[in-house]
Amino acid sequence: MKEQPVVSAAETKRYRENLIAAAELSDFGIALMRQNIARALPNSSREIIDRELLRWLVEQPSHFVPNGD
């Protein structure tokens, strides 16, 4: 069995900080999109805004998934 490389404490800390930053940016982006949807649909209920936000999250294109092009 091949030995796994040892990750230093500094690398582990950097990976943790990067992951936290990515999660925070994701949360911020979702909050911004919720505001955009609410502005676009000013008379809509929270349920409708939530549904549209979920649709955006699920249907947005991903640059990481090949689309056959």
PyMOL commands that place a pseudoatom at each C-alpha (Angstrom):
pseudoatom trace, name=CA, resn=MET, resi=1, chain=A, elem=C, hetatm=0, pos=[0.000, 0.000, 0.000]
pseudoatom trace, name=CA, resn=LYS, resi=2, chain=A, elem=C, hetatm=0, pos=[1.265, 3.421, -0.961]
pseudoatom trace, name=CA, resn=GLU, resi=3, chain=A, elem=C, hetatm=0, pos=[1.913, 5.864, 1.883]
pseudoatom trace, name=CA, resn=GLN, resi=4, chain=A, elem=C, hetatm=0, pos=[-0.198, 8.994, 1.952]
pseudoatom trace, name=CA, resn=PRO, resi=5, chain=A, elem=C, hetatm=0, pos=[1.719, 12.273, 1.881]
pseudoatom trace, name=CA, resn=VAL, resi=6, chain=A, elem=C, hetatm=0, pos=[1.820, 14.102, 5.178]
pseudoatom trace, name=CA, resn=VAL, resi=7, chain=A, elem=C, hetatm=0, pos=[0.103, 17.473, 5.182]
pseudoatom trace, name=CA, resn=SER, resi=8, chain=A, elem=C, hetatm=0, pos=[1.711, 20.068, 7.407]
pseudoatom trace, name=CA, resn=ALA, resi=9, chain=A, elem=C, hetatm=0, pos=[-0.222, 21.999, 10.021]
pseudoatom trace, name=CA, resn=ALA, resi=10, chain=A, elem=C, hetatm=0, pos=[0.285, 25.178, 7.987]
pseudoatom trace, name=CA, resn=GLU, resi=11, chain=A, elem=C, hetatm=0, pos=[-1.167, 23.531, 4.868]
pseudoatom trace, name=CA, resn=THR, resi=12, chain=A, elem=C, hetatm=0, pos=[-4.101, 22.179, 6.849]
pseudoatom trace, name=CA, resn=LYS, resi=13, chain=A, elem=C, hetatm=0, pos=[-4.779, 25.653, 8.241]
pseudoatom trace, name=CA, resn=ARG, resi=14, chain=A, elem=C, hetatm=0, pos=[-4.595, 27.184, 4.744]
pseudoatom trace, name=CA, resn=TYR, resi=15, chain=A, elem=C, hetatm=0, pos=[-6.957, 24.540, 3.329]
pseudoatom trace, name=CA, resn=ARG, resi=16, chain=A, elem=C, hetatm=0, pos=[-9.389, 25.172, 6.188]
pseudoatom trace, name=CA, resn=GLU, resi=17, chain=A, elem=C, hetatm=0, pos=[-9.277, 28.943, 5.681]
pseudoatom trace, name=CA, resn=ASN, resi=18, chain=A, elem=C, hetatm=0, pos=[-9.803, 28.554, 1.928]
pseudoatom trace, name=CA, resn=LEU, resi=19, chain=A, elem=C, hetatm=0, pos=[-12.764, 26.241, 2.443]
pseudoatom trace, name=CA, resn=ILE, resi=20, chain=A, elem=C, hetatm=0, pos=[-14.347, 28.638, 4.936]
pseudoatom trace, name=CA, resn=ALA, resi=21, chain=A, elem=C, hetatm=0, pos=[-13.815, 31.554, 2.542]
pseudoatom trace, name=CA, resn=ALA, resi=22, chain=A, elem=C, hetatm=0, pos=[-15.408, 29.588, -0.327]
pseudoatom trace, name=CA, resn=ALA, resi=23, chain=A, elem=C, hetatm=0, pos=[-18.433, 28.722, 1.828]
pseudoatom trace, name=CA, resn=GLU, resi=24, chain=A, elem=C, hetatm=0, pos=[-18.829, 32.349, 2.921]
pseudoatom trace, name=CA, resn=LEU, resi=25, chain=A, elem=C, hetatm=0, pos=[-18.618, 33.574, -0.687]
pseudoatom trace, name=CA, resn=SER, resi=26, chain=A, elem=C, hetatm=0, pos=[-21.200, 31.009, -1.722]
pseudoatom trace, name=CA, resn=ASP, resi=27, chain=A, elem=C, hetatm=0, pos=[-23.562, 32.146, 1.040]
pseudoatom trace, name=CA, resn=PHE, resi=28, chain=A, elem=C, hetatm=0, pos=[-23.021, 35.767, 0.022]
pseudoatom trace, name=CA, resn=GLY, resi=29, chain=A, elem=C, hetatm=0, pos=[-23.746, 34.998, -3.641]
pseudoatom trace, name=CA, resn=ILE, resi=30, chain=A, elem=C, hetatm=0, pos=[-26.948, 33.168, -2.720]
pseudoatom trace, name=CA, resn=ALA, resi=31, chain=A, elem=C, hetatm=0, pos=[-28.050, 36.095, -0.538]
pseudoatom trace, name=CA, resn=LEU, resi=32, chain=A, elem=C, hetatm=0, pos=[-27.377, 38.516, -3.405]
pseudoatom trace, name=CA, resn=MET, resi=33, chain=A, elem=C, hetatm=0, pos=[-29.390, 36.405, -5.821]
pseudoatom trace, name=CA, resn=ARG, resi=34, chain=A, elem=C, hetatm=0, pos=[-32.262, 36.231, -3.307]
pseudoatom trace, name=CA, resn=GLN, resi=35, chain=A, elem=C, hetatm=0, pos=[-32.256, 40.051, -3.226]
pseudoatom trace, name=CA, resn=ASN, resi=36, chain=A, elem=C, hetatm=0, pos=[-32.171, 40.221, -7.031]
pseudoatom trace, name=CA, resn=ILE, resi=37, chain=A, elem=C, hetatm=0, pos=[-35.136, 37.861, -7.288]
pseudoatom trace, name=CA, resn=ALA, resi=38, chain=A, elem=C, hetatm=0, pos=[-37.058, 39.806, -4.638]
pseudoatom trace, name=CA, resn=ARG, resi=39, chain=A, elem=C, hetatm=0, pos=[-36.455, 43.039, -6.564]
pseudoatom trace, name=CA, resn=ALA, resi=40, chain=A, elem=C, hetatm=0, pos=[-37.509, 41.400, -9.828]
pseudoatom trace, name=CA, resn=LEU, resi=41, chain=A, elem=C, hetatm=0, pos=[-40.672, 39.993, -8.228]
pseudoatom trace, name=CA, resn=PRO, resi=42, chain=A, elem=C, hetatm=0, pos=[-41.624, 42.743, -5.741]
pseudoatom trace, name=CA, resn=ASN, resi=43, chain=A, elem=C, hetatm=0, pos=[-45.138, 41.492, -4.968]
pseudoatom trace, name=CA, resn=SER, resi=44, chain=A, elem=C, hetatm=0, pos=[-44.174, 37.853, -4.571]
pseudoatom trace, name=CA, resn=SER, resi=45, chain=A, elem=C, hetatm=0, pos=[-44.390, 35.824, -1.397]
pseudoatom trace, name=CA, resn=ARG, resi=46, chain=A, elem=C, hetatm=0, pos=[-41.332, 34.425, 0.321]
pseudoatom trace, name=CA, resn=GLU, resi=47, chain=A, elem=C, hetatm=0, pos=[-42.330, 30.967, -0.924]
pseudoatom trace, name=CA, resn=ILE, resi=48, chain=A, elem=C, hetatm=0, pos=[-42.224, 32.115, -4.548]
pseudoatom trace, name=CA, resn=ILE, resi=49, chain=A, elem=C, hetatm=0, pos=[-38.882, 33.838, -4.031]
pseudoatom trace, name=CA, resn=ASP, resi=50, chain=A, elem=C, hetatm=0, pos=[-37.516, 30.705, -2.352]
pseudoatom trace, name=CA, resn=ARG, resi=51, chain=A, elem=C, hetatm=0, pos=[-38.777, 28.567, -5.248]
pseudoatom trace, name=CA, resn=GLU, resi=52, chain=A, elem=C, hetatm=0, pos=[-37.138, 30.844, -7.804]
pseudoatom trace, name=CA, resn=LEU, resi=53, chain=A, elem=C, hetatm=0, pos=[-33.903, 30.860, -5.814]
pseudoatom trace, name=CA, resn=LEU, resi=54, chain=A, elem=C, hetatm=0, pos=[-33.911, 27.063, -5.682]
pseudoatom trace, name=CA, resn=ARG, resi=55, chain=A, elem=C, hetatm=0, pos=[-34.584, 26.927, -9.430]
pseudoatom trace, name=CA, resn=TRP, resi=56, chain=A, elem=C, hetatm=0, pos=[-31.618, 29.223, -10.017]
pseudoatom trace, name=CA, resn=LEU, resi=57, chain=A, elem=C, hetatm=0, pos=[-29.379, 27.113, -7.780]
pseudoatom trace, name=CA, resn=VAL, resi=58, chain=A, elem=C, hetatm=0, pos=[-30.341, 23.864, -9.505]
pseudoatom trace, name=CA, resn=GLU, resi=59, chain=A, elem=C, hetatm=0, pos=[-30.472, 25.058, -13.098]
pseudoatom trace, name=CA, resn=GLN, resi=60, chain=A, elem=C, hetatm=0, pos=[-27.479, 27.357, -13.297]
pseudoatom trace, name=CA, resn=PRO, resi=61, chain=A, elem=C, hetatm=0, pos=[-24.841, 26.081, -15.707]
pseudoatom trace, name=CA, resn=SER, resi=62, chain=A, elem=C, hetatm=0, pos=[-21.696, 24.653, -14.264]
pseudoatom trace, name=CA, resn=HIS, resi=63, chain=A, elem=C, hetatm=0, pos=[-18.298, 25.099, -15.862]
pseudoatom trace, name=CA, resn=PHE, resi=64, chain=A, elem=C, hetatm=0, pos=[-17.166, 21.888, -14.199]
pseudoatom trace, name=CA, resn=VAL, resi=65, chain=A, elem=C, hetatm=0, pos=[-19.639, 19.519, -15.819]
pseudoatom trace, name=CA, resn=PRO, resi=66, chain=A, elem=C, hetatm=0, pos=[-19.014, 18.656, -19.484]
pseudoatom trace, name=CA, resn=ASN, resi=67, chain=A, elem=C, hetatm=0, pos=[-22.009, 19.495, -21.658]
pseudoatom trace, name=CA, resn=GLY, resi=68, chain=A, elem=C, hetatm=0, pos=[-20.996, 17.550, -24.749]
pseudoatom trace, name=CA, resn=ASP, resi=69, chain=A, elem=C, hetatm=0, pos=[-19.517, 20.500, -26.650]
for i in range(1, 69): cmd.bond("trace and resi %d" % i, "trace and resi %d" % (i + 1))
show_as sticks, trace
zoom trace
